[in-house]
Amino acid sequence: MTDQPNIRVLLVDDEETLLEYLSKRLLKLGFTVKATFSGEQAIEVAKQDHYDVAVVDLKMPGIDGVETQKQLRQIQPFLQCIVLTGHGSIESALESGQEDAFQYLLKPVDHDDLVAAIKEAHKKKLEVQDAKFREQLDEIHKSGLGAHGMRKAIADLRKIYGLE
Amino acid sequence: MDSNSTLKAELKRLSRELASHKIELHQTRGYLHSILQNSTDMIFATEVTGILISFSKGAEKALGYSVEEIIGRSIEELAEDRHGFHHVMATCEEQGCAMAPDIYFRDKEGKRVHCHASLMSLTNRDGQRVGTVGVCRDITQWKKLQDDLVQVDRLAEMGRIAAGVAHELNNPMAVISEASGWAEMVIKDAKGLSHEDRQELEDVIKKISAQTRRCRNVTHKLLDFVRDSAPTKTEFDIHTLIKETIDFLKPELKHTPIEIHLNFAGEPLPVTSDPKLLEQVFVNFITNAIHAVLEKQGNQGRIEIGTTKADSQVEIRITDNGGGIPKEAREEIFELFYTTKPPGKGTGLGLPICRNIVGNLGGKITLDSEVGVGTTFTIQIPIS
């Protein structure tokens, strides 16, 4: 049924009906999906579990999409965000660009385009994460820790990167 | 002897003084004359009774009368509301001066000239009033500009509202799109459906998603059109852009007897320019062509859009078989606020803006028109 690598997607949108169907479709395609209905909820969820890609609406009650992305990336620095909004304006597109949004998509989005964007974002996340992981691993090797210390440091790293 | 020489000296002094006064007088006269000749304001002087004794070049121009024609007539005759103007003159007589921010004169052809007037009493050395001097500014254009700006502002507001509506529609459309996508998946996996039922349901879903895509094209295109964006230069196919523009204008063409013919020079025709700005230009010209065709009643409308590539230029021709543009209006149509549409329908901004855009992109617009036959606008832009 699916040939997706296990991509963990966090959906953030106050339009509940939209997320209901969107998550069903993504689940069926083999993605791991968590739907959240506000920026606040997304931030709480991100503190518990690791995600690869977040699909974030811009205009939401409470914390808006730009701020949500900012906070999500503070919690999970490698998380890639895709902005999916009906209230698109070039200003907010630029603003979310400043927050390093991976891509900016206008609702209603073609499902295939969204899936392609999620896969691309996942690829980017892995690249960025691997590069950083290797860099830090290198540092540990060079640090002259004993076998025990090294095992512990690597275990810590695994935890940080959500690789348990 | 003595008194004789004193007298002589005095005479000399007096003639010197007189000469210098004469020079001064001459200069002052020259100064006044050049003001009266060159000021675009209407400047006039009347006797106590209101009979005109001086009429500046600006006044001649604004009201269409020559000095010879007007001297000796009463200024009040020129005012649309004589009674009102008389009242202003009376105030001036009483207080030495008077202002009238909105006075209407009638020019020689009877057209209304909207003026801001200020009047002053002219007095002699004894302080007696000998007449009135008036300075009036023709503010007809200015008032029209103000009205037009209100109209432009209203249109801009409508644009913002349209964009807002498009945004609002995007959300429910996204829901429809996702829901139908999900339904498609469910149908695919459903067991126990007869072949016909499955076929029919799949068909329905296909229609829903096709129609959603159609809505999406409209809202996305609209948002794209109203969105401000910095000028950019990218390479794109001019034919694709023209086709997309026609798609965008489909609602305008619905239920009209207009046929659009494309006469493209080989495909594709890549140019490096600003597609958004050019799209705006095409929207304008095609919309104008549609209106021209529709205005000519009983017309089998035809709009032809042709392209030619020549050296470093691309030429886009938009030809309609509307009523044509009379010779005398062919330059005027590019002037700001020139419109033949009834008040509230056209702003007279489209063509001047188009000319500006095309000019900024390094191209030019020309036109060829025959009254009763139609018009061709030709837009030339550099390939890169």
Interface residues (C-beta under 8 A of the other chain):
Chain A: E15 T17 L18 Y21 L22 K24 R25 K28 G86 H87 G88 S89 I90 L106 K107 P108 V109 D110 H111
Chain B: H167 E168 L169 N170 N171 M173 A174 V175 I176 S177 E178 A179 G181 W182 M185 T212 R213 R216 H220 L223 R227 D228 S229
